[in-house]
Amino acid sequence: MRLGLVAIAACAGTQAPPPPTTVPVAAAITLDPRPAADDDIVATVDGHPIYASCVVAQAASEHLDKQAALRECIDFELLARTADKRGLTRDPDVVDAWRQAIASAFVDHEYEHKLVHASDFPIYDQVYKLREIRIRHDEFRGYTFVRIPVPPGADDKAHAAAAKIAAGLAGEAGLVESVFDDIADRIATADGFSFAAGTLTKAPSQVPTLRDAFADNKDFGDALFAIPEIGRTSRPAHTKYGWDVILLTDIVPAASATDAEVEAKLVPEARRAYFDHWVDNLGPKHEKIEANLPALENLP
């Protein structure tokens, strides 16, 4: 109620031109709202009621006592009635401001104050909960590796080759990928080494990964997470693909957060993203909305 009256009252003292006759009666503002069944009438202005809800809302928003809040509600009604007598309730600008105020009040009441927890968003679990890993997670590790493939019947030889590379890198610290590759190449092609150049497989740098990702590749995961610091390498790790030597390139420390902290970070994101979907589902499906695009393009 207050928002609509304020929009009218703001124009009550101006010398606005008479409203155009093309504004239909249906576009005028209705000054007498429908009260709730239990909303008491606490005053009248020329027979028009002032409801208790206006006094309560005004007292809360302006930190007033009941008498001061009632005086302001009466003032609003007087201003609104004066504006109505001057025809301002049919002024397009006033009607538009009133509609916007009503829409804002509806969004505030029905969206901002009712969709406040994760459980209030129907698609939260399917979409936003997946992003929890950014806030609460175990340690991530980034890595790259070189691999000795295992020819049929040559697992022992492949293991020995990987062990030689791992031993040659064991004393190195602060390694970067290019240096790691160079040292592994030199060891792999050294005189007397049983694997010729080109047999060493190199993997591209990997994005940080949780240990759980290695459930089917446990020896690789164990070797990776046993490396003491970034820039150092692992023992030989046996996988179904061959024997690997791993370089640790990144550590993202584990992050802990309570359920309330996770929700506090994710719900605002959910609220912003869900708004368009919520608006689209407000009206009946049979409502038809048309846009006059040529008229829109001609706007200054």
N, C-alpha and C positions, 0 to 999 in steps of 0.2 A: 504493500500500500504506500509506504513512504516514498519509495523510489519513483512511482508514478506521479505522486503529488509534487515532489521536488521538481520533476521535469516541467510540470505545468507552472508551478510557482515561479520558476526562473524566468518565464516569459510574461508573468502577470504585470510587471511594471514597465514593460517596453512599449514603444509606439509601433508595434508591428502592423503591417498593412493588412487589410481584410483578407481572410483566407480565400483561395480561389474557389469558385463555385463548382469546379470539377471534382473536388474531393467528396467521395460518396459518404452518406451517413454512416455506413458500416465502418468507415475509417476513423470515426470520432472515438475519443477515449471515454470509457465508462468510469464515472467517478464513484459510483456506489459498488464496492466490491462485495462478493458473496462471503458472508461471515461463516466461521465455523459454528457448528451447532451449539457449542458451549462458550461462545465468545459474547461476553456481556456488553451491553451498551452503557457507557459511562458518561456520555454527554451527547447533546445534539446541537447542530448549527442549522437554523432554519428548517428543522425537522429532519435533517440528515444526520445519521448516527456517527458517533465516535466510539470505536470498539476498544475493549480492554487490551486486545493484542497490540494495538498501535501504541498505547501507553507503555506497555511492557517492553516492546521493541525499542521505543525511543529512549526510555530510561536506561536500558542496557547499553545502547550504542553511544549515548552521549554522557553516561554516568550522571544521570539526573535523579532527583527524588520524584515520587509519583505526581505531585502537584505540578512541578516544573515540566515534566514530560507531558502531562495532560494539556497544559497551556500551549506547548509546541504543536501537539496534535490538532488542537483547535485552530491554531494559526495556519497550519497546513490546509485545513478544511476551508477556512475563510479565503485563503489565497486561491485554492482550487476553484471555489465557487465564483470568485471574481474573474478568474481566467476563463471559466466556462461562459459567463455572461458576455465576455468580450469576444467569444467565438474561437478562443485559442485552442480549445479541445479538438477543433477540426483543422488546425494548422498542420500542414504536412511535416514540418520539422519537429513540432511537438509530438505528433503521433509517432514519428520514427524514433524519437528519443524515448518515448514511453515503451515502445515495443522492445527496444534494445535493453531498457532497464528491466523489463519483465523477463526477457531472455536471460540476462545476466543473473537475476535473482533465481531463476529456475535452475540454471547450471550450477550455481553456488549451492543450492539446497539439494538437488537431486544427484549431482555428480561429485562435486568437491567434498561434500559432507557425508555422502553415502558410500563412495568408493574410496576407502581409506586403507584397507588391509589387502594382503595378497589374495585372500579367499574371495574378495569381492569382484575380482576380475576373472571371468570365465576361462580365458585363455592363458592365465598366468603360468600354470604348471607346464603347459606345452611350449611356451615361448620364453617367458622372462625367467623362470626358475633355472633354465639352462645356463643363464648368464651368471648364476651364483658363483661359478668357478672363478670368476674374476675377483671375488671378494673373499671367499673362503675355500682354501685348497691346500693340498699337501705340496711338498717341494717339487718344482719342475726342474728338469735338467736339459740343457741343449748339448748337442754333440755332433761330431762327424767321425768317420771311421774308415779304415782300410781293411780289405778282406782278401784272404787267401782262399780261393775256391778249392773244393775238395774233388780231385779227379777220382774216378772209380778205383777203389782199393788203395787209395793214397792218403788216407786220413792221417796216419802217423807223420808222413812227410809234410803235409799241410800244417799240422800242429807244430812241428819243429820250425817251419818257416815263420809262422806267426810268433812263436816264442822268441826267435832271434830278433824280429822287429820290435817286439815288446821290450826285450832286454836292452836293445839299442836306444830306446826312447825313455827308459825308466828313469834315467838321471836328469832328463830335461824338465825344465819348468818354464812357465810363461809362454808355452808354444801357441802359435796361431796356425790356422789351417794350412797356409802355404808352406810354412817351415815343416810342419808335421808331415805333409805329403812328400816334400823333398827328402827328408831323412829316411822315411819309409822306402822311397824309391832307391836311394843309395844302398840301403841294406839289402833290398830285394834283388839288386843287380850285382852285388859284390861277387868277386871271384870265388868260385867254389860253391856258390849258392845254387841250390837245385832247381829254383824257379827262374825262368828267363823273364826279361823285361816284357811287360804287357799282361802278365798273369795277375798283377795286383789290381784288385777292384777298389775304386775310390767312390765313396758316397758323398753327395752334396751335403752342405750344412743342414742340420735338422732344427726345426723349431723346438722350443722347450717342451718337454714331455713328462707326464706323470709316470711314476714307477708302475702303476697299474696297467699301463699300456703294454708292458712286456710280460703279461701273464702267459702268453704262448711262446715267449722267447726269454725264459727266465735267466739263463746264463748271461745273456747280453745285459739284461737289466741289473743283475747282481754286480757285474763287472763295472757298468757305468756308475752306479750309485756307490761303489766302493772307492772311486777316484777321490782323493782328498781335497783337491782344489782345482779351479779353472786353470787351464793351460798344462795340465798333466795328463798322463795316459794310463790305460788300463792293462791288466793282465790279458792274455789271450782268452777270448770268449768263444765258446763252441756253439754254433747255431746250425740250423738245418741248411744254411746256405754256404757254410764254410767256417773258417777261423778268423775272428775279427780282433783288431786292436783299435781302441776307441780313444778319441781326444775329447775331454770335457771342455765345452766352449761357453757355457752359460749356466747360472744357477738363479732360479727365481725362488726365494725363500718361501716356506709355507706361511699362509696367512690364516689367522683364526678370526671368527666373528660370530656373535650370537645371532639367533634367529631374528631378533628385533633389529639388529644392525644390518643384516642382509636385507630385511624388508624395507628398512628406512632408505636404503640406497636404490633398491629395485622398483619399489612401488611408484615413486615419482616418474620414473621412465615408463612404467606400464600405463600410468594415468595419461601421460602425454600421447603415447602411441595409440591408446584405446579410444580416445575421444571421438575421432571421426567415425569409427565403427558404432559407437554408442549413439551418435547423432543420426546416423543412417537408419538405425532401428527404432527411432522414436515414433515416427508416423505410421499410419496404416499402409500396408503394401499397395493399396489401390490409389493412393495419392499420386498425382501427376505433377511434376515440377518441370517447367519449361523456361529456358533462358532466351532472351531476345538479344542475340549476339551482335547483330548490326547496330542496334541502339547502344549496346555497351561500347562498341568500338568508336562510336561518335562522341563519346563523352570527352570533355576537355581535359 
